[in-house]
Amino acid sequence: MTTKQIIRCRYLRRSGEQCTGEAADPAADVLLCLKHMARVVEHARATYNRFRREATR
């Protein structure tokens, strides 16, 4: 019988606890669950939008 090892999200909370979510892509260089991956996308989008607003002044 083969058991599949679950790869966990590498995000660390402010309290120092590691997220217990399963990594969205266990083969990726960055191991994040869907929740934390979505937060990264939100922050990247906000940063890009802020940059664009400042560049058009």
N, C-alpha and C positions, 0 to 999 in steps of 0.2 A: 504494500500500500504506500502510495506517495502522498506526502502532505505538502501543501502549498504554504510557504512562509509569507505572511502578510508584512509588507513594507509600510512603515508608519510615516506620517508627515513629520518633517524636521523643524516645523515652526515652534519656537519657544515663546511662551506667554510671558507677560511682564513679571509674573511671580516666579519665573524660572522653570515652570512645568512644561513638559513637551506635549504638543497636541496629540491626541490619541486617534485621529482620523487616518484612514488608509490613503496612501499616496496614490494620486490619480494615474501616474505613469511610473511604475517601479523601475523602469529602465532609464529614466531621465537623469540628467545631471543634477537637477534641483528637485528634491522630493517634497512636494506639497500636496495637501488634500484639495478638493475642489473649492472648499470655503476659502482657504488662504490663497489659492491661485486666483480666485475671483477678486480678492482684495488687492492683490498685486496689479491686476489689470485695471482696477478702478483708480489706484494711485498713479499708475503710468498714464492713464488717459487724462486725469486731472492735471498732472504735470505738463503733458503735451499741450493741453488747452491753455494753461497759464502761459506757457512759452509763446504760443501763437498770438495770444492777446498782447503780450508785451512786445513782440516783434513787429506788430502792426501799428504801434503808437507813433 
